[in-house]
Structures are given as structure tokens and as C-alpha cells.
Amino acid sequence: MVRQPMHERLVRLLRENIPGIRGTLLDPGRAGLVAILPRGRLLVSLHSLSALRIADLEGRLARGILRVREGPARKGESNLLLVGVPRAGQRALAAAAELMHRHAPDVGWGVFDPQGEVRLVIPSLGVDIHKRAPKAATSLSSRLPGRLFTDLNCWMLKILLLREAPEGTWGGPRARASSPLELHRIAGVSRELAYRFVRSFESEGFLRETSSGLTVTRRRALMDAWFSDQRLAVARSAPVRWVLGRPEGLQDVFTPAAGVPDFAAGGFEACRLMGALHAAARGREVHVFAPLKDALDAWSLEPCDERDAHFVLLQPRAPQSVLRGRVRIQGIPVVDVLQAALDVSVHPARGREQADYLLGHVLRWKDE
């Protein structure tokens, strides 16, 4: 039976997260609590765990599913399995979401803790909510933008930002990530990393988890922070020249083949290949995903002064983010449009102008 303090807390949780509740009443014989809705009733079964173990959480939800299936389905009634835990960890929430999605996608479920973390999914009512516990105060250094833009964080950001990018500017996934769990699958990263990514960018005000999926907010402010991070820690670069003559273009030297390193045209050269070069610039940048010596040997290149360089080889500090989103243009691997913007943003001569052109005229992001 639901004790009175727990009942009050449960009623408050339901009223704050489910619109239109007209009343509640205790009903220990059937569900523990019944919420009266404009068009029917919500039968709430409450469980609690004194310690959170994923196996125990899955067991409680599985028993709840069996109990729901045993009872007769009545018109206008929905079911909600709620589990109170001491601390709702992200791995446990992901495991609960996967179990319910696989075995009972029609049954509502929720997990909550005293700190304010609430995950609530009620398919019949269109409710899909994840409220985070208030974040403890952190030092300024832990909130610096540079802490956000790790290699795989950049990769996941691109997946969220470039889903509707024009053809030929993004070679990564275009599926919508409806949740951190879905992002983990689409991006090919661990669950823990996907949840940590969402929490980090939510806390900075750049991301929201809504019923329509993970949504990036304040894109321009986000890109300003990303550009600043790029300037603080740019890729290692090496001006080089081709020892076999003066090349007319990248294709004369860099061609994909077995036994040569992975590469991708970047910077202003990527903009030119995409047909999006707005600012005149010198130099052809190429990201290489191998030690510099291997790249020099593979393409008959040698280091030189910048003024004599045919190309600039870049060894990116976020290689997976650069590598995974490449496109092919004229047979040459080319970085995605956001990477091109990041590459050019560090150039003092019209670099930011070119980056803003890509955001405003290629991606068509409106000022926010």
C-alpha cells in the first residue's frame, strides 16, 4: 500500500508531468493509485528499491509487465509502472528504456529519485519526459567550452546538427536521435558516453531532450564556443611540397588507394570542392590520419617553408569527428561542411567570414 508521504510525493510528480489530471485516489487493490484523466484513468503501480541495481530494476519492471498483462484491458485505462530509487543513474535508465521498448512498448513506465531525476514514458498519453536532477555547483574550469568538445562529442554534435544538411556536405547518419539511447546506437558510441554528452550540453543550455527528440538550441552561440575551442587547440600542421613537380590540384597527388593513409580535403579547399568558396584564400589543407612520416612517404612529399608549400597537412586532434562524416567529391574524400567551417575559422584572413557563410548560406541557419 502507498504510504501517505509517498502518496503526496507521487501525486505531485504526476501533476507536474502529466497535463490534465483532474484528481487522484488510492486503490491498493488494483494499482496503488489511480489518476483521473479527461478521457479515462491512469492506473499507477508503485515500486521502490532501497539500492539501485540494474538487474533489480529490470526485475521490478518485468513483474509489473506480467501483472498488467494478467489483468483485463478496459477502455480508457492506461497503465504506469513507477519505480522509486535512491539515485537514478543513466545506465540504469537506459537499461529500463530498452527493456520496456522491447517487451512492453504500450505500457507506461517511470523511474524517479529524491534528487529530482525523473524519467517518465506513457505512450498512450504521448508523454516522454526526462527531467534532470539539479546539477551541483562546479568550478569555472570544469565549465569551459574546451571541456565540451572532445572528439566523440564533436561527432555526436554533427549527427544532431547535420541531419538535414544538403546532399554532398555530410556523409554521416541522418536518422533522428529521439533519446540518448538512440544516439548511442546511431553514433556507435557507448551508452554512458551518449548520456554524458546529453547531460553536458544540456547543462550548458545547448541541448534539450523533448518529445520530438534531442534538439540543439542556440546554434549560433554553440558554434561561437566551438570556434573558440578550435582556436585554442588547432590541429598540428605541416607545410609540404610535392617532390615530383608543381601539382595543379589535389587529384594530382592525393588519391584513395590501398596501402596509403586515410585523408580528407579540409579548410578552404573543402569549401571550393563543395562549391561554397566565398572568401579568397591561399593554401590547400589536407587532413591525414597517419603519422606525418607515413604521409610524406605515401605521396612523395617533403616539409618546406610555408611560402613554398603546395599543401598543408593537418593531423586533427578530433580524428573520429573528422573521419566519420566525410563525403566524396570528384573522387576525393572531403570533410563535412561543419568541419570545413571549423577548419577555416582559425584563419585570420577572412576565415570567420567563410565559416559564417557556410552556416548561413549552405546550412541556412537563421540568426537566433
C-alpha positions, 0 to 999 in steps of 0.5 A, a space after each residue: 500500500 502507498 504510504 501517505 508521504 509517498 502518496 503526496 510525493 507521487 501525486 505531485 510528480 504526476 501533476 507536474 508531468 502529466 497535463 490534465 489530471 483532474 484528481 487522484 485516489 488510492 486503490 491498493 487493490 488494483 494499482 496503488 493509485 489511480 489518476 483521473 484523466 479527461 478521457 479515462 484513468 491512469 492506473 499507477 503501480 508503485 515500486 521502490 528499491 532501497 539500492 539501485 541495481 540494474 538487474 533489480 530494476 529490470 526485475 521490478 519492471 518485468 513483474 509489473 509487465 506480467 501483472 498488467 498483462 494478467 489483468 483485463 484491458 478496459 477502455 480508457 485505462 492506461 497503465 504506469 509502472 513507477 519505480 522509486 530509487 535512491 539515485 537514478 543513474 543513466 545506465 540504469 535508465 537506459 537499461 529500463 528504456 530498452 527493456 520496456 521498448 522491447 517487451 512492453 512498448 504500450 505500457 507506461 513506465 517511470 523511474 524517479 529519485 529524491 534528487 529530482 531525476 525523473 524519467 517518465 514514458 506513457 505512450 498512450 498519453 504521448 508523454 516522454 519526459 526526462 527531467 534532470 536532477 539539479 546539477 551541483 555547483 562546479 568550478 569555472 574550469 570544469 565549465 569551459 567550452 574546451 571541456 565540451 568538445 572532445 572528439 566523440 562529442 564533436 561527432 555526436 554534435 554533427 549527427 544532431 546538427 547535420 541531419 538535414 544538411 544538403 546532399 554532398 556536405 555530410 556523409 554521416 547518419 541522418 536518422 533522428 536521435 529521439 533519446 540518448 539511447 538512440 544516439 548511442 546506437 546511431 553514433 556507435 558510441 557507448 551508452 554512458 558516453 551518449 548520456 554524458 554528452 546529453 547531460 553536458 550540453 544540456 547543462 550548458 543550455 545547448 541541448 534539450 531532450 523533448 518529445 520530438 527528440 534531442 534538439 540543439 538550441 542556440 546554434 549560433 552561440 554553440 558554434 561561437 564556443 566551438 570556434 573558440 575551442 578550435 582556436 585554442 587547440 588547432 590541429 598540428 600542421 605541416 607545410 609540404 611540397 610535392 617532390 615530383 613537380 608543381 601539382 595543379 590540384 589535389 587529384 594530382 597527388 592525393 588519391 584513395 588507394 590501398 596501402 596509403 593513409 586515410 585523408 580528407 580535403 579540409 579548410 578552404 579547399 573543402 569549401 571550393 570542392 563543395 562549391 561554397 568558396 566565398 572568401 579568397 584564400 591561399 593554401 590547400 589543407 589536407 587532413 591525414 590520419 597517419 603519422 606525418 612520416 607515413 604521409 610524406 612517404 605515401 605521396 612523395 612529399 617533403 616539409 618546406 617553408 610555408 611560402 613554398 608549400 603546395 599543401 598543408 597537412 593537418 593531423 586533427 586532434 578530433 580524428 573520429 569527428 573528422 573521419 566519420 562524416 566525410 563525403 566524396 567529391 570528384 573522387 576525393 574524400 572531403 570533410 563535412 561542411 561543419 568541419 570545413 567551417 571549423 577548419 577555416 575559422 582559425 584563419 585570420 584572413 577572412 576565415 570567420 567570414 567563410 565559416 559564417 557563410 557556410 552556416 548561413 548560406 549552405 546550412 541556412 541557419 537563421 540568426 537566433 
